Structure formats: C-alpha cells, structure tokens
Amino acid sequence: MPNIYKTVAYALTVGAAVIALTAPAAAQWKPTKPVEFVVPAGTGGGADQMARTIQGIVEKHKLMSESLVVVNKSGAAGAEGFLAVKGANRDPHKIIITLSNLFTTPLATNVPFNWKDLTPLAMLALDEFILWVNAETPYKTAQEYLAAVKAAPATSPMKMAGTGSKQEDQIITAQIEQALGVKFTYVPFRGGGDVAVQLVGKHVDSTVNNPIEAVAQWRAGSLRPLCVFDSKRLPYNDKIAGTMSWGDIPTCREQGLAIEYLMLRGLFMAPGVTQEQVAYYVGVMQKVRETQEWKDLMANGAFNQTFMTGDAYRKWVADAETMHRAVMDKAGFLAK
C-alpha cells in the first residue's frame, strides 16, 4: 500500500477512536414526568413518615430530575394501593413503599393480588415493634402489664389498639394471646399515628406500635415502652426520653414473652418495568441512604438498617410470605 494511503487509513482509524472516546455515553433512563410514590396505609404511620422523609431528601438534594409525589391509598387494608401499582403495567413512574400488608392483605381478604405481581426494587430497612402503655399507668414492665391483662375480667378485657385488622399489630396481639392464654379487645385504626393518639388519650390500654410511630409521645412523657419484639436489644444508645435510650428497652423475651416480629419497609415497582428503570431507583435510594436526614430517621425510629436488592431481596420476601401464611393460619386470619 502506498505511503499516502497508509497515512490516510491511519488518520481515519485514529479519528474514529477519538470520536468513540469523546462521544457522550448513551443516556441512561430517568423519569420524564413526576413519579407517584404510593403509600398503602394512612397518614402518620411508619410507611407514610418514611415515604415523606424520602420525598424531602430527594427534593432537598436534587436526587431526581422529576418530583416525587407521595399519595396515600389505604383503602381495603392497603389493597387500593397495591392494585393501583399492579394495574400500572410497564409504568416506571409509579413506585410503592410496602409493609407487611404486602402479605397480610391478600392472605386475609383474597384480594386479587400477590407480591409477585409487582417488581421488587429494594428493602430499605426492617421496622421494630414495641409494646407501649400510657405513661400514667402503674406498669413499669411488660410482666406487670401482662399480669394485669390476665387478671382482667372476661367481660371487660384490656383494649389493644393497632393499625388495621388481621395485619401486623393484630397478628402480634394474637401471638400474645396464644402464648399467655389471655384475651384482648383489639381496636383497629387507620394508621400508627391514630393508634398512638388513642393510647395517649387513654381510650385503649396498650399498643404494639413501631418506634417511629410513638417516639414523639414517648419523648413528651405521654407513653412508656415496655419491651421490643426482637431477638436482641436495639443498637441505639442516645437518650430519647429522660435517661432512657432505645437500647434500654428490654426485649419481650427478657420479660418472659417469647415473641419476635420485624416488618418490611421496602419498595416495589409496577410489573413489566425494565432492569434499567429498576437500577435508576436503586441508585437514587442508595444516595438517599447516604444523607444525614436518612441517618437521623434510622436512629430516631430505631430501625434495623438492612438493605437488599435483586435476588437476595426477592428471596427474603418469599420467605416472609411463607412465615406470614403460617402465623395467620394459626391465628385463624386466613380468608376462607
């Protein structure tokens, strides 16, 4: 080949390489309109508070090109929210934050929904449950309160408030009844915020609210935590109420009540979305988790900070569904 052709060929090769190196990478997917962030529960509860904290973090730190709009769809024990996302096939502009009603609602009602109808996105954390009483009652330990529950006349059992029926709070209540041979009058409300208010007002005798749903009332001296439904004490030692931290609350097992229950705080998307769209939101949530606001939420609400995506998250959800089916069957909560 004449030298001039070699020179031209070399120049073309180098030029193509330069263009390849300097050309912008193919644009990654991102939302093109506001994203609806569905909460399948009422306002003021743990899921609602977490969703609104995420919304605020995303807006403050400009983590998304479009806004994140929180919408509560609590009807039919959260089925309204789940069915709305299930019906949004291939729509990447709709995500949902889940709690254990992801399992309890379809198992208890036969609503045409299963978690497999959605696309798993990420586990954000696991939420704890605590046995609470009004601070003006004489009960300082779970043992004292449960002794009073046993002593209550059959015609006037103690009242346990909780979010919804045949969901997490009532499942734990049923487990206490089965373990101790006692009976509560279970009183359902729409959200954890309402549940805490009812206990402050002495309209009920106890609750099994999440930490974040009752922390303000504990800090104000209105409520008293008796035990946490976990295998170990909470790893948070900053003082919350007077001289007490989350870590000072004994486990229920320490108090003679061998019951443990952790609740999912996770995200799902509509069916049919792409892995690229899933990866976008996973990336956003990883950035959310790095902010001080998120770290404050985790400490304030005493969360178990487990984070999962992909196959590990899918397996955890499948195992949790199996566990809920067994517990609800024993409690007589499964739909006929």
C-alpha positions as CSV (number, residue, x, y, z in Angstrom):
1,M,0.0,0.0,0.0
2,P,1.5,3.4,-1.0
3,N,2.5,5.5,2.0
4,I,-0.2,8.1,1.3
5,Y,-2.9,5.5,1.7
6,K,-1.3,4.2,4.9
7,T,-1.3,7.7,6.2
8,V,-4.9,8.3,5.3
9,A,-6.0,4.9,6.8
10,Y,-4.1,5.7,10.0
11,A,-5.7,9.1,10.3
12,L,-9.2,7.7,9.8
13,T,-8.6,5.0,12.4
14,V,-7.2,7.5,15.0
15,G,-10.1,9.9,14.2
16,A,-12.7,7.1,14.8
17,A,-11.1,6.2,18.0
18,V,-11.1,9.8,19.2
19,I,-14.8,10.2,18.3
20,A,-15.6,7.0,20.2
21,L,-13.7,8.2,23.2
22,T,-15.2,11.7,23.2
23,A,-18.8,10.9,22.2
24,P,-21.2,11.1,25.1
25,A,-22.3,7.7,26.6
26,A,-25.8,6.5,25.7
27,A,-28.2,8.3,28.0
28,Q,-29.4,6.2,30.9
29,W,-33.1,6.0,31.7
30,K,-34.6,8.6,34.0
31,P,-38.2,9.7,34.7
32,T,-39.9,12.1,32.2
33,K,-42.7,13.2,34.5
34,P,-43.5,13.3,38.2
35,V,-43.2,9.9,40.0
36,E,-46.2,8.8,42.1
37,F,-44.9,7.4,45.4
38,V,-47.8,5.2,46.7
39,V,-48.3,4.6,50.5
40,P,-50.7,1.7,51.0
41,A,-51.5,3.0,54.5
42,G,-52.9,6.0,56.3
43,T,-51.1,9.3,57.1
44,G,-48.8,9.5,60.2
45,G,-47.8,5.8,60.3
46,G,-44.3,4.5,59.8
47,A,-44.7,3.9,56.0
48,D,-46.1,7.4,55.5
49,Q,-43.4,9.0,57.6
50,M,-40.6,7.1,55.7
51,A,-42.1,8.0,52.3
52,R,-42.3,11.7,53.1
53,T,-38.8,11.7,54.5
54,I,-37.5,10.2,51.2
55,Q,-39.6,12.7,49.3
56,G,-38.0,15.6,51.3
57,I,-34.5,14.2,50.9
58,V,-34.9,13.7,47.1
59,E,-36.2,17.3,46.8
60,K,-33.6,18.9,49.0
61,H,-30.6,17.2,47.5
62,K,-32.0,17.2,43.9
63,L,-31.5,13.4,43.5
64,M,-34.1,13.1,40.8
65,S,-34.8,15.1,37.6
66,E,-38.6,14.9,38.4
67,S,-40.6,15.4,41.6
68,L,-41.6,12.5,43.8
69,V,-45.3,12.8,44.9
70,V,-46.5,10.9,47.9
71,V,-50.0,9.6,47.6
72,N,-51.8,7.6,50.3
73,K,-54.0,4.8,49.1
74,S,-55.0,3.0,52.3
75,G,-58.4,1.6,51.3
76,A,-59.2,-2.1,51.9
77,A,-56.1,-2.5,54.2
78,G,-53.8,-1.2,51.5
79,A,-55.3,-3.2,48.6
80,E,-56.2,0.0,46.9
81,G,-52.5,1.0,46.7
82,F,-51.3,-2.5,45.6
83,L,-53.9,-2.9,42.9
84,A,-53.2,0.6,41.6
85,V,-49.5,-0.3,41.1
86,K,-50.3,-3.7,39.8
87,G,-52.6,-2.1,37.2
88,A,-49.9,0.3,36.0
89,N,-48.2,-2.3,33.8
90,R,-44.8,-1.1,32.4
91,D,-45.2,2.3,34.0
92,P,-41.9,3.3,35.6
93,H,-43.4,6.5,37.1
94,K,-45.1,4.7,39.9
95,I,-43.4,3.1,43.0
96,I,-44.9,1.8,46.2
97,I,-43.5,1.5,49.7
98,T,-44.5,-1.7,51.4
99,L,-45.1,-3.0,54.9
100,S,-46.3,-6.4,56.0
101,N,-49.7,-5.8,54.5
102,L,-47.9,-6.8,51.3
103,F,-48.6,-10.3,52.6
104,T,-51.4,-9.9,55.2
105,T,-53.9,-8.1,53.0
106,P,-54.1,-10.8,50.2
107,L,-54.0,-13.6,52.7
108,A,-56.8,-12.2,54.8
109,T,-59.1,-11.0,52.1
110,N,-58.5,-13.0,48.9
111,V,-57.9,-9.7,47.1
112,P,-56.6,-10.5,43.6
113,F,-53.0,-9.5,44.4
114,N,-49.7,-11.1,45.3
115,W,-46.3,-9.5,45.7
116,K,-45.1,-11.4,42.6
117,D,-47.5,-9.2,40.6
118,L,-45.0,-6.3,41.3
119,T,-41.3,-5.8,40.5
120,P,-39.1,-5.9,43.6
121,L,-37.0,-2.8,43.9
122,A,-35.2,-2.6,47.3
123,M,-35.5,-3.3,51.0
124,L,-34.9,0.0,52.7
125,A,-35.0,-1.2,56.3
126,L,-36.8,-3.5,58.8
127,D,-39.1,-2.0,61.4
128,E,-39.4,-3.0,65.0
129,F,-42.4,-3.3,67.2
130,I,-42.7,-2.3,70.8
131,L,-45.3,-2.9,73.5
132,W,-46.5,0.5,74.7
133,V,-48.7,1.7,77.6
134,N,-49.8,5.1,78.8
135,A,-47.1,6.7,81.0
136,E,-49.6,7.5,83.7
137,T,-50.4,3.8,84.3
138,P,-48.6,1.9,87.1
139,Y,-47.0,-0.7,84.7
140,K,-43.2,-0.4,84.6
141,T,-42.5,-3.7,82.9
142,A,-44.2,-6.0,80.4
143,Q,-44.6,-8.6,83.1
144,E,-46.6,-6.2,85.3
145,Y,-48.8,-5.2,82.4
146,L,-49.4,-8.7,81.2
147,A,-50.3,-9.8,84.7
148,A,-53.0,-7.2,84.7
149,V,-54.2,-8.4,81.3
150,K,-54.5,-11.9,82.8
151,A,-56.4,-10.6,85.8
152,A,-58.9,-8.5,83.8
153,P,-62.4,-9.9,83.9
154,A,-63.5,-11.9,80.9
155,T,-66.4,-9.4,80.4
156,S,-64.0,-6.4,80.3
157,P,-60.7,-7.4,78.7
158,M,-57.9,-5.0,78.1
159,K,-58.0,-3.0,74.9
160,M,-55.1,-3.3,72.4
161,A,-55.1,-0.7,69.6
162,G,-53.5,-1.4,66.2
163,T,-53.3,-0.4,62.6
164,G,-55.9,-2.3,60.6
165,S,-57.4,-5.7,61.1
166,K,-55.6,-9.1,60.5
167,Q,-52.4,-7.1,59.9
168,E,-49.1,-6.8,61.8
169,D,-50.5,-5.3,65.0
170,Q,-53.3,-7.8,65.3
171,I,-51.0,-10.7,64.4
172,I,-48.7,-9.8,67.3
173,T,-51.7,-9.3,69.6
174,A,-52.9,-12.8,68.6
175,Q,-49.5,-14.2,69.3
176,I,-49.5,-12.7,72.8
177,E,-53.0,-14.2,73.4
178,Q,-51.8,-17.6,72.2
179,A,-48.6,-17.5,74.2
180,L,-50.1,-16.4,77.5
181,G,-53.7,-17.7,77.3
182,V,-55.1,-14.2,77.6
183,K,-57.7,-12.2,75.6
184,F,-57.6,-8.6,74.4
185,T,-60.3,-6.5,72.8
186,Y,-58.5,-5.5,69.6
187,V,-59.4,-2.0,68.3
188,P,-58.3,-1.2,64.7
189,F,-57.4,2.3,63.4
190,R,-56.3,3.5,60.0
191,G,-52.7,4.4,60.9
192,G,-50.0,4.3,63.5
193,G,-50.4,8.0,64.2
194,D,-54.0,7.5,65.2
195,V,-53.1,4.4,67.3
196,A,-50.6,6.5,69.4
197,V,-53.1,9.3,69.9
198,Q,-55.7,6.8,71.2
199,L,-53.2,5.5,73.8
200,V,-52.3,9.0,74.9
201,G,-56.0,9.7,75.3
202,K,-56.4,6.5,77.4
203,H,-59.1,5.2,75.0
204,V,-57.1,1.9,74.9
205,D,-54.8,0.2,77.3
206,S,-51.8,-0.7,75.1
207,T,-50.4,-0.8,71.5
208,V,-47.7,-2.6,69.6
209,N,-46.7,0.4,67.6
210,N,-43.5,0.9,65.6
211,P,-40.8,3.1,67.4
212,I,-41.2,5.9,64.9
213,E,-45.0,6.0,65.4
214,A,-44.7,6.6,69.1
215,V,-41.4,8.3,69.6
216,A,-42.8,11.8,69.8
217,Q,-45.3,10.8,72.5
218,W,-42.5,8.9,74.4
219,R,-40.2,11.9,74.3
220,A,-43.1,14.1,75.6
221,G,-43.6,11.7,78.5
222,S,-47.1,10.5,77.4
223,L,-46.2,6.9,76.6
224,R,-44.0,4.2,78.1
225,P,-42.3,1.4,76.2
226,L,-42.3,-2.0,78.0
227,C,-40.5,-4.4,75.6
228,V,-39.3,-4.7,72.0
229,F,-40.3,-7.7,69.8
230,D,-36.8,-8.6,68.6
231,S,-34.2,-11.2,69.5
232,K,-31.8,-8.5,70.9
233,R,-32.0,-5.0,72.2
234,L,-31.9,-2.1,69.8
235,P,-28.4,-0.8,68.9
236,Y,-29.2,2.9,69.7
237,N,-27.9,4.5,72.8
238,D,-28.6,8.2,72.5
239,K,-31.1,9.3,75.2
240,I,-34.6,9.7,73.8
241,A,-36.9,10.2,76.9
242,G,-35.2,11.3,80.1
243,T,-32.5,8.9,80.9
244,M,-33.7,6.2,78.5
245,S,-32.5,5.2,75.0
246,W,-33.9,2.7,72.6
247,G,-31.2,0.4,73.7
248,D,-32.5,0.5,77.3
249,I,-35.8,-1.2,76.3
250,P,-35.7,-4.9,77.2
251,T,-36.7,-7.5,74.7
252,C,-40.0,-9.1,75.2
253,R,-38.2,-12.4,75.5
254,E,-36.3,-10.9,78.5
255,Q,-39.8,-10.2,80.0
256,G,-41.0,-13.7,79.6
257,L,-42.8,-13.2,76.3
258,A,-41.0,-15.2,73.6
259,I,-42.3,-13.4,70.5
260,E,-40.3,-11.7,67.8
261,Y,-41.6,-9.8,64.8
262,L,-39.8,-7.5,62.3
263,M,-41.7,-5.7,59.5
264,L,-40.6,-4.9,55.9
265,R,-40.0,-1.3,54.8
266,G,-39.3,-2.0,51.1
267,L,-40.0,-0.7,47.6
268,F,-41.7,-2.2,44.6
269,M,-42.5,-1.0,41.1
270,A,-45.2,-1.9,38.6
271,P,-45.0,-5.1,36.6
272,G,-43.2,-5.1,33.3
273,V,-40.6,-2.4,34.0
274,T,-37.1,-2.8,32.8
275,Q,-34.0,-3.6,34.8
276,E,-32.5,-0.2,33.7
277,Q,-35.5,1.5,35.3
278,V,-35.2,-0.5,38.5
279,A,-31.4,0.3,38.6
280,Y,-32.3,4.0,38.4
281,Y,-34.4,4.0,41.5
282,V,-31.9,1.7,43.4
283,G,-29.3,4.3,42.6
284,V,-31.5,7.1,44.0
285,M,-32.2,5.2,47.2
286,Q,-28.5,4.4,47.7
287,K,-27.9,8.2,47.6
288,V,-30.8,8.8,49.9
289,R,-29.2,6.4,52.4
290,E,-26.0,8.4,52.4
291,T,-27.7,11.6,53.6
292,Q,-27.7,12.8,57.2
293,E,-31.5,13.1,57.1
294,W,-31.9,9.4,56.4
295,K,-29.4,8.5,59.2
296,D,-31.4,10.7,61.6
297,L,-34.6,8.9,60.6
298,M,-33.0,5.5,61.2
299,A,-31.8,6.5,64.6
300,N,-35.0,8.3,65.6
301,G,-37.1,5.4,64.5
302,A,-34.7,2.7,65.8
303,F,-34.8,0.9,62.5
304,N,-32.9,-2.3,61.6
305,Q,-30.9,-0.9,58.7
306,T,-30.7,-4.0,56.5
307,F,-30.6,-3.0,52.7
308,M,-31.3,-5.6,50.0
309,T,-31.8,-5.6,46.2
310,G,-32.0,-8.2,43.5
311,D,-32.2,-11.9,44.2
312,A,-31.5,-11.5,47.9
313,Y,-34.4,-9.2,48.3
314,R,-36.7,-11.4,46.3
315,K,-35.8,-14.5,48.5
316,W,-36.3,-12.5,51.7
317,V,-39.8,-11.5,50.6
318,A,-40.7,-15.1,49.5
319,D,-39.6,-16.4,52.9
320,A,-41.5,-13.7,54.7
321,E,-44.7,-14.6,52.8
322,T,-44.3,-18.2,54.0
323,M,-43.9,-17.1,57.6
324,H,-46.9,-14.9,57.5
325,R,-49.1,-17.6,56.0
326,A,-48.2,-19.9,58.9
327,V,-48.7,-17.3,61.6
328,M,-52.0,-16.1,60.2
329,D,-53.2,-19.7,59.7
330,K,-52.6,-20.4,63.4
331,A,-54.4,-17.2,64.4
332,G,-57.4,-18.0,62.1
333,F,-56.8,-14.9,60.0
334,L,-56.7,-16.6,56.5
335,A,-59.5,-15.9,54.2
336,K,-61.8,-18.9,53.6
